[in-house]
């Protein structure tokens, strides 16, 4: 089992730039790697917003903002 969700859940933003920013902030605030399920638990929303998480995380990795573990299970911030 993973860690419990953060105590303060965020509302899933409507616009893509805010979604990307929110995901990056949650990953950056995690003290260690975070899974997609744990990341999803940090947000509340309606509709199919959870389907947008993987491409957002992959985009953040391509931009060098996060790192996905080799097994694909954990997402971590990139320390500069």
C-alpha positions as a Markdown table, in Angstrom:
| # | Residue | x | y | z |
|---|---|---|---|---|
| 1 | Unk | 0.0 | 0.0 | 0.0 |
| 2 | Unk | 1.1 | 3.5 | -0.6 |
| 3 | Unk | 1.2 | 6.5 | 1.6 |
| 4 | Unk | -2.0 | 8.2 | 2.6 |
| 5 | Unk | -3.2 | 11.1 | 0.4 |
| 6 | Unk | -2.1 | 14.6 | 1.3 |
| 7 | Unk | -4.3 | 16.2 | 4.0 |
| 8 | Unk | -5.3 | 19.0 | 1.7 |
| 9 | Unk | -6.7 | 17.8 | -1.6 |
| 10 | Unk | -6.7 | 20.3 | -4.5 |
| 11 | Unk | -9.5 | 20.8 | -7.0 |
| 12 | Unk | -8.4 | 19.6 | -10.5 |
| 13 | Unk | -7.8 | 22.8 | -12.6 |
| 14 | Unk | -9.9 | 23.3 | -15.7 |
| 15 | Unk | -7.1 | 24.6 | -18.0 |
| 16 | Unk | -4.1 | 22.6 | -19.2 |
| 17 | Unk | -1.4 | 25.1 | -18.1 |
| 18 | Unk | -2.8 | 25.1 | -14.5 |
| 19 | Unk | -3.1 | 21.2 | -14.6 |
| 20 | Unk | 0.6 | 21.0 | -15.5 |
| 21 | Unk | 1.5 | 23.5 | -12.8 |
| 22 | Unk | -0.6 | 21.7 | -10.1 |
| 23 | Unk | 0.9 | 18.3 | -10.9 |
| 24 | Unk | 4.5 | 19.7 | -10.8 |
| 25 | Unk | 3.8 | 21.4 | -7.5 |
| 26 | Unk | 2.4 | 18.1 | -5.9 |
| 27 | Unk | 5.4 | 16.1 | -7.2 |
| 28 | Unk | 7.8 | 18.8 | -5.9 |
| 29 | Unk | 6.1 | 18.8 | -2.5 |
| 30 | Unk | 6.4 | 15.0 | -2.1 |
| 31 | Unk | 9.3 | 14.1 | 0.2 |
| 32 | Unk | 10.0 | 11.0 | -1.8 |
| 33 | Unk | 8.8 | 9.4 | -5.0 |
| 34 | Unk | 5.0 | 9.4 | -5.6 |
| 35 | Unk | 2.9 | 7.0 | -7.6 |
| 36 | Unk | 0.3 | 7.9 | -10.1 |
| 37 | Unk | -2.4 | 6.7 | -7.6 |
| 38 | Unk | -0.9 | 8.9 | -4.9 |
| 39 | Unk | -0.8 | 11.8 | -7.3 |
| 40 | Unk | -4.4 | 11.3 | -8.2 |
| 41 | Unk | -5.3 | 11.2 | -4.5 |
| 42 | Unk | -4.0 | 14.7 | -4.2 |
| 43 | Unk | -6.8 | 16.0 | -6.4 |
| 44 | Unk | -10.6 | 16.0 | -6.5 |
| 45 | Unk | -12.6 | 16.5 | -9.7 |
| 46 | Unk | -15.3 | 15.3 | -11.9 |
| 47 | Unk | -15.1 | 13.6 | -15.3 |
| 48 | Unk | -12.1 | 11.8 | -16.8 |
| 49 | Unk | -9.4 | 14.0 | -15.4 |
| 50 | Unk | -7.4 | 11.1 | -14.1 |
| 51 | Unk | -6.8 | 10.0 | -17.7 |
| 52 | Unk | -4.8 | 13.2 | -18.2 |
| 53 | Unk | -2.3 | 12.5 | -15.4 |
| 54 | Unk | 0.0 | 10.1 | -17.4 |
| 55 | Unk | 0.5 | 12.4 | -20.4 |
| 56 | Unk | 1.1 | 15.4 | -18.1 |
| 57 | Unk | 3.7 | 13.5 | -16.1 |
| 58 | Unk | 5.4 | 12.4 | -19.3 |
| 59 | Unk | 5.4 | 16.0 | -20.5 |
| 60 | Unk | 7.0 | 17.1 | -17.3 |
| 61 | Unk | 9.6 | 14.4 | -17.6 |
| 62 | Unk | 10.4 | 15.5 | -21.2 |
| 63 | Unk | 10.8 | 19.1 | -19.9 |
| 64 | Unk | 13.2 | 17.9 | -17.1 |
| 65 | Unk | 10.8 | 18.8 | -14.3 |
| 66 | Unk | 10.2 | 15.3 | -13.0 |
| 67 | Unk | 11.8 | 11.9 | -13.3 |
| 68 | Unk | 9.9 | 8.6 | -13.8 |
| 69 | Unk | 11.6 | 5.6 | -12.2 |
| 70 | Unk | 12.9 | 2.9 | -14.5 |
| 71 | Unk | 10.0 | 0.6 | -13.5 |
| 72 | Unk | 7.5 | 3.3 | -14.2 |
| 73 | Unk | 6.0 | 3.1 | -10.7 |
| 74 | Unk | 7.4 | 6.2 | -9.0 |
| 75 | Unk | 7.5 | 9.9 | -10.0 |
| 76 | Unk | 10.0 | 12.2 | -8.4 |
| 77 | Unk | 11.1 | 15.7 | -8.6 |
| 78 | Unk | 14.3 | 16.6 | -10.4 |
| 79 | Unk | 16.8 | 18.2 | -8.0 |
| 80 | Unk | 18.8 | 20.9 | -9.6 |
